[in-house]
Amino acid sequence: MTATILILGDGTGGLVAANLLAKEAARRNAALQIKLIGQSPMHTYQPGLLFLPFQKPGYRGLSDIQRENAQFVGPGVEYLLERISAVDPHSRTVTTAQGSYSYDWLVLALGCRTVLDDVEGLDEHWGKRAFGFYTPDSALRLAQALQEFKGGELLIDVADMPIKCPVAPIEFACLMDEYLIERGLRSKTNLTLVTPLTGAFTKPICNEMLTGMLAGKNVNVVPNASLATVTDKAIACPDGKEIPFDLLVTIPPHEGSALIDDAGLGDGIGFGLTDKQTLKALKAERIFLLGDNTNVPTSKAGSVAHFQAEVVVHNLLREIDGKPALPLADGHANCFIETGFGKAILIDFNYDIQPVPGKFPLPLLGPMSLLKETRINHLGKLAFKPIYWKMLLPGHNIPLVGSRMSTSGKRMEVLQQH
Ligand SMILES: Cc1cc2nc3c(=O)[nH]c(=O)nc-3n(C[C@H](O)[C@H](O)[C@H](O)COP(=O)(O)OP(=O)(O)OC[C@H]3O[C@@H](n4cnc5c(N)ncnc54)[C@H](O)[C@@H]3O)c2cc1C
């Protein structure tokens, strides 16, 4: 009998999962009907949003970071460009603006989104006094605002956690420092990162390094400060502390998908309750989740969505064969952190092992270095864009980088000292 698999969401995770599943089904001669449903005719390479405000070469307009989604849908996958309006785990159906579809297994890869009206005043001042870079429109608007900036108090504010790519605000601070130096405005600007975290980042060794790096660039870090209110000249935290600004760059609060909560699968803000090892939904059978719409304790990153897609495909095929899903997901995340002036740091970690120094992907040889600012890491960050379009989305293997984190090349002894 042919099993019908619906994959919801046509972003990074949905496309990778659909393409990997179709390839694996063809290899095994398994009879599967795979439908990918999503609403985005254009696919945004989201890591490119970081560079757009600074108009870096290769990142000047949307055509530099967007491609038509349909071109990445491989053989064996039917792509339905439709807005999904409901998921019903009891009747195993998904409803869209165009119709209704039954499934035998469902994969949720609906991502997450920034929400302005969770913070008083943010919506009102958005695009006028408060700017962002987490969506294509806001990143382009910020590029204009930066052209007009003449110095003063520049705040980069993380409203609340969780957010996509938790290192992006740190990268943004570094690129802002570079931008201001190049424009002769750095000595006229106080650059401050305001964050709800206890430091620049969460993992202790990495946090220490990144906080020190930002201090070296004279970027002030205000920790333990989430965002309650935005006015036209200051932000306020829940305890009433006010911080004035001349230019505000905000990473607004994030929510998952209301579809997930409405289906009884979520945590109340749209993140699906997910078994962190099997990636199965905790509240219904025959549903897997991957990418930003899960509630698993790792970074919301494209690399994570890719690694999780491999696990979901493996476990889904096991369930179709009547076998239980295996606890294969380890929270593996691999992130380049752009630090300005042509350098970057690379971190590689999972649920249990925080980032440590070392070499990646090959022990001794690298060529990338972990927890160290290098030129090669920066070139790796730039190379990720063609790799994303040509290898990752079409579901090709990325050599030497597996879905589970390897400790090979990592200086694990550093963990004993912390
Ligand atoms: C500024 C920035 C920098 C980043 N940098 C990096 C980086 O350097 N490295 C890295 O690994 N990651 C990075 N990320 C994060 C990465 O882009 C995301 O984690 C990744 O795209 C998550 O994939 P996903 O499939 O879960 O969600 P998405 O790629 O967001 O896809 C979700 C899809 O679901 C669709 N959808 C949602 N609701 C519906 C509906 N009702 N009907 C139909 N379709 C729907 C959406 O249209 C979208 O296509 C960055 C993100 C940002 C914002």
The ligand as an SDF file (V2000), in Angstrom:
LIG
                    3D

 53 58  0  0  0  0  0  0  0  0999 V2000
   18.9550   37.0200   10.3730 C   0  0  0  0  0  0  0  0  0  0  0  0
   19.0410   35.5120   10.3860 C   0  0  0  0  0  0  0  0  0  0  0  0
   20.2750   34.8980   10.2630 C   0  0  0  0  0  0  0  0  0  0  0  0
   20.3620   33.5150   10.2780 C   0  0  0  0  0  0  0  0  0  0  0  0
   21.5940   32.9360   10.1320 N   0  0  0  0  0  0  0  0  0  0  0  0
   21.7120   31.5890   10.1530 C   0  0  0  0  0  0  0  0  0  0  0  0
   22.9870   30.9660    9.9750 C   0  0  0  0  0  0  0  0  0  0  0  0
   24.0130   31.6360    9.7740 O   0  0  0  0  0  0  0  0  0  0  0  0
   23.0370   29.6100   10.0210 N   0  0  0  0  0  0  0  0  0  0  0  0
   21.9290   28.8480   10.2310 C   0  0  0  0  0  0  0  0  0  0  0  0
   22.0390   27.6080   10.2640 O   0  0  0  0  0  0  0  0  0  0  0  0
   20.6930   29.4080   10.4000 N   0  0  0  0  0  0  0  0  0  0  0  0
   20.5670   30.7560   10.3580 C   0  0  0  0  0  0  0  0  0  0  0  0
   19.3310   31.3400   10.5140 N   0  0  0  0  0  0  0  0  0  0  0  0
   18.1570   30.5030   10.8910 C   0  0  0  0  0  0  0  0  0  0  0  0
   17.5770   29.7040    9.7460 C   0  0  0  0  0  0  0  0  0  0  0  0
   17.3130   30.5190    8.6330 O   0  0  0  0  0  0  0  0  0  0  0  0
   16.2940   29.0340   10.2260 C   0  0  0  0  0  0  0  0  0  0  0  0
   16.5700   28.3810   11.4460 O   0  0  0  0  0  0  0  0  0  0  0  0
   15.8070   27.9990    9.2350 C   0  0  0  0  0  0  0  0  0  0  0  0
   15.3680   28.6300    8.0620 O   0  0  0  0  0  0  0  0  0  0  0  0
   14.6600   27.1700    9.8590 C   0  0  0  0  0  0  0  0  0  0  0  0
   14.0580   26.3590    8.9070 O   0  0  0  0  0  0  0  0  0  0  0  0
   12.5240   25.9470    9.0720 P   0  0  0  0  0  0  0  0  0  0  0  0
   12.2220   25.0500    7.9370 O   0  0  0  0  0  0  0  0  0  0  0  0
   12.2830   25.4720   10.4420 O   0  0  0  0  0  0  0  0  0  0  0  0
   11.7220   27.3240    8.9360 O   0  0  0  0  0  0  0  0  0  0  0  0
   11.6100   28.2770    7.6750 P   0  0  0  0  0  0  0  0  0  0  0  0
   12.8070   28.1230    6.8060 O   0  0  0  0  0  0  0  0  0  0  0  0
   11.3280   29.6370    8.2080 O   0  0  0  0  0  0  0  0  0  0  0  0
   10.3430   27.7310    6.8720 O   0  0  0  0  0  0  0  0  0  0  0  0
    9.0340   27.7470    7.3490 C   0  0  0  0  0  0  0  0  0  0  0  0
    8.1160   27.6770    6.1370 C   0  0  0  0  0  0  0  0  0  0  0  0
    6.7830   27.3980    6.5420 O   0  0  0  0  0  0  0  0  0  0  0  0
    5.9160   28.1440    5.7500 C   0  0  0  0  0  0  0  0  0  0  0  0
    4.6400   28.3210    6.4390 N   0  0  0  0  0  0  0  0  0  0  0  0
    4.4270   28.7790    7.6870 C   0  0  0  0  0  0  0  0  0  0  0  0
    3.1220   28.8390    7.9710 N   0  0  0  0  0  0  0  0  0  0  0  0
    2.4590   28.3900    6.8560 C   0  0  0  0  0  0  0  0  0  0  0  0
    1.0960   28.2310    6.5140 C   0  0  0  0  0  0  0  0  0  0  0  0
    0.1010   28.5380    7.3610 N   0  0  0  0  0  0  0  0  0  0  0  0
    0.7940   27.7610    5.2810 N   0  0  0  0  0  0  0  0  0  0  0  0
    1.7700   27.4470    4.4120 C   0  0  0  0  0  0  0  0  0  0  0  0
    3.0840   27.5750    4.6800 N   0  0  0  0  0  0  0  0  0  0  0  0
    3.4280   28.0560    5.8790 C   0  0  0  0  0  0  0  0  0  0  0  0
    6.6480   29.4690    5.5600 C   0  0  0  0  0  0  0  0  0  0  0  0
    6.1160   30.1670    4.4630 O   0  0  0  0  0  0  0  0  0  0  0  0
    8.0860   28.9970    5.3530 C   0  0  0  0  0  0  0  0  0  0  0  0
    8.3700   28.7620    3.9950 O   0  0  0  0  0  0  0  0  0  0  0  0
   19.1920   32.7240   10.4480 C   0  0  0  0  0  0  0  0  0  0  0  0
   17.9410   33.3520   10.5410 C   0  0  0  0  0  0  0  0  0  0  0  0
   17.8600   34.7300   10.5120 C   0  0  0  0  0  0  0  0  0  0  0  0
   16.5070   35.3860   10.6150 C   0  0  0  0  0  0  0  0  0  0  0  0
  1  2  1  0
  2  3  1  0
  2 52  2  0
  3  4  2  0
  4  5  1  0
  4 50  1  0
  5  6  2  0
  6  7  1  0
  6 13  1  0
  7  8  2  0
  7  9  1  0
  9 10  1  0
 10 11  2  0
 10 12  1  0
 12 13  2  0
 13 14  1  0
 14 15  1  0
 14 50  1  0
 15 16  1  0
 16 17  1  0
 16 18  1  0
 18 19  1  0
 18 20  1  0
 20 21  1  0
 20 22  1  0
 22 23  1  0
 23 24  1  0
 24 25  2  0
 24 26  1  0
 24 27  1  0
 27 28  1  0
 28 29  2  0
 28 30  1  0
 28 31  1  0
 31 32  1  0
 32 33  1  0
 33 34  1  0
 33 48  1  0
 34 35  1  0
 35 36  1  0
 35 46  1  0
 36 37  1  0
 36 45  1  0
 37 38  2  0
 38 39  1  0
 39 40  1  0
 39 45  2  0
 40 41  1  0
 40 42  2  0
 42 43  1  0
 43 44  2  0
 44 45  1  0
 46 47  1  0
 46 48  1  0
 48 49  1  0
 50 51  2  0
 51 52  1  0
 52 53  1  0
M  END
$$$$
